[in-house]
Amino acid sequence: MSVTTPAGFEAAGIARGLKSTGALDLALVVNRGPSNAAAAVFTSNRCKANPILWSERVIDDGVVSAVILNSGGANCYTGSFGFQTTHQTAEAVAETLGVAAADVIVCSTGLIGTGDQVFRDKVVGGVAPVAAALRADGGGDAALAIMTTDTKPKQAVAGGDGWSIGGMAKGAGMLAPGLATMLVVITTDADLPSAALDTALRAATRVTFDRLDSDGCMSTNDTVALMASGASGITPDVAQFTTALTALCHDLALQLQADAEGASHDITITVVNAEEEDQAVVVARAVSRSNLFKAAIFGNDPNWGRVLAAAGTVPEAEASFDPYNIDVTINGVMICKAGEPFEDRDLIDLTPRAVTVLIDLHAGTESASIYTNDLTHDYVHENSAYAS
């Protein structure tokens, strides 16, 4: 169950000393073809890491032969030296595999500002060893190698009749669109052109990774790359492929949510009966980013007033609704009806990890969900100590 589940792919993960723990920290995923069609989406943060600046150029022609990823250093805000490191990494992969450097996506994750000569030597010097470790069942090691503060690897598979999709992801903090702080590599042996892959990937990420908003913080390094080998010889209907891809991305997004730094609750905020889907999204996101609401959930307190207060911060131009005609249901109990207290708050049990918040705007027919977490002591501690 990994990126090497689809035919035509090999992967590996090795240790290069980028992590002080000595854990695996350099991964490589290679498409052996016969097709090298690909698509990718990247962070919408204007402050982009060097691997993003490089990889945005790579994907222009829709052809990718390999993705190399390191943890233990973001190579972001490291100047022209850092960009040359990314370039040299791609060139080393190209020389080792016999492909074009312009067809190699490079991904990095870790602390911003890390990317000195020692970092370069470890990453570039690790290309040959990681390529030598490539295996048709190497997806598990690759998933381990891209972890940072993650406590477990994230992998998933999906597919259809005679073709499959495999994926791996990392991410446990800075989870907010675009695309959380995550690196995701998705592979498929379906035979689809890059334009179809791009359409499917954007449709899938729009309702999965882009709806994951654990802590409202956006990364500089987010990458979701999709490669198609065509090795199955099957060209599925694009709509069918998109459905399967969306299911895989949803699976990975929920794994990221469940492993969010310090979280003790996984919260699904669903807004229904909005005028437009985008309006449902903006209201749900406003609630997901309320530290008061998130702290209340951490304390097992069904404080519905904090839900309404957060929803009310959304300007009318962005979401049209009557603020005095909102229903709020938490874990199946309607605690607020038409902007007034309703069921007894003592009926709500917030001790389980899973929490559902349903907000009915009574303004239309559209709905959307945002996936978030509570705000805990452990989250504050982990992020205050991250650099050390």
Buried (B, 14 or more C-beta within 10 A) or exposed (E): EBBBBBBBBBBBBBBBBBBEEEBBBBBBBBBBBEBBBBBBBBBEBEEBBBBBBBBBEBBEEBBBBBBBBBBBBBBBBBEEBBBEBBBBBBBBBBEBBEBBBBBBBBBBBBEBBBBBEEBBEBBBEBBEBBBEBBEEEBBBBBBBBBBBBBEEBBBBBBBBEEBBBBBBBBBBBBBBBBBBBBBBBBBBBBBBBBEBBBBBBBBBBBBBBBBBBBBBBBBBBBBBBBBBBBBBEBBBEBEBBBBBBBBBBBBBBBBBBBBBBBBBBBBBBBBBBBBBBEBBBBBBBBBBBBEEBBBBBBEBBBBBBBBBBBBEEBEEEEBBBEEEEBBBBBBEBBBBBEBEEBBEBEEBEBEEEEBBBBBBBEBBEBBBBBBBBBBBEEBEEBBEEEEE
